[in-house]
Amino acid sequence: MKFLQLTTRLLPLSALLLVAALNAAEAQKAKQPAKQQTKEYQPTSGQPGKDVVWVPTSQALVDKMLDMAKVTPEDFVVDLGSGDGRTVITAAKRGARALGIEYNPDLVALSRRNAAKEGVANRAQFMRADIFKSDFSRATVITLFLLPDLNVKLRPTILDMKPGVRVVSNSFTMGDWTADEQATITEGCTSYCTAFFWIVPAKVQGTWKTADGELVLEQKYQMLSGTLKSGQSSQAINEGRMIGDWIEFSAGEARYIGRVNGNVIEGIVKSPTGAKNWRATRVTKAMVQPRTQKQRPAKQRAGNQRADERTTGIQAPLAVTMVFDQRLPNAVAPMISTTSPTSTPANGDRRMK
């Protein structure tokens, strides 16, 4: 009887101890997430990476690089080694589709968070990958901040891309491929403040047949030399260069400008006696596959040109007119028609497709 009474008295005490233990466990559990919560990853300038140390590009230079490339909503921008994603995000804010290729998974995750915070996650994409094993052939603009030897390693791949692709590099060159443009900023940037700009040139080296004779072109990147042979006479090619798939050179007193489409060049030649159309056909064995109608954007197909846009002579985007006018002092820009489906303000100064 005494035992039962003792047991009865102990039960409330045991229940109280149990409740206290449970409360203590819940309190400890509530504290655990705070202890386990990790600080959001933030990269440090100079931290080592797969190919280079990470140093952020100043926002001022990012803006300048995209300005030099004339990025528009029609572009697909690929940043090789995209770091914290600022170049990709800035391009996306301009309406372009953009992709960052980055090897560091922490930087990829950070970039995605940054894109979401800026409200451009639908246009700014990031992938963890090796830039040397990635396919970025669909890009219309390439940006990069790599060392010169890495740029040179990428150079053959870039030169095999579609003529007219624009390339901008922070601070470092492409070896002996001379930049088409170079700019240095002084405001909003304290280090690595120079940008280099290139346009991928069409490949025209070889022998071409023209009404004026045999045109033999030697090509080193965008620069051209060679001869124009007619009968027993031969004239050296001077001031020759490519801007995307546009070609310009002088032979004697004549200035030639044209557009390359596979194995054919069509354009205008200006001489002291006047101006006329000219055409060249490649005759060397190394043939190049011409672009087809299906390969061109619908709005750039010749058949879609409106009747009120048709003019005589070569159809050249306003972009090319401005580029030749700016870069080549002997350009025949006034001779080029600027009424074309591609000559819209949105295409910018260098949109050559």
Secondary structure, 3 states (H helix, E strand, C coil): CHHHHHHHHHHHHHHHHHHHHHHHHHHHHHHHHHHHCCCCCCCCCCECCCCCCECCCCHHHHHHHHHHCCCCCCCEEEEECCCCCHHHHHHHHCCCEEEEEECCHHHHHHHHHHHHHCCCCCCEEEEECCHHHCCCCCCCEEEECCCHHHHHHHHHHHHCCCCCCEEEEECCCECCECCCEEEECCCCCCCCCEEEEEECCCCCCEEEEECCEEEEEEEECCEEEEEEEECCEEEEEEEEEEECCEEEEEECCEEEEEEEECCEEEEEEEECCEEEEEEEEECCCCCCCCCCHHHCCHHHCHHHCCHHHCCCCCECCHHHHHHHHHHCCCCCHHHCECCCCCCCHHHCCCCCC
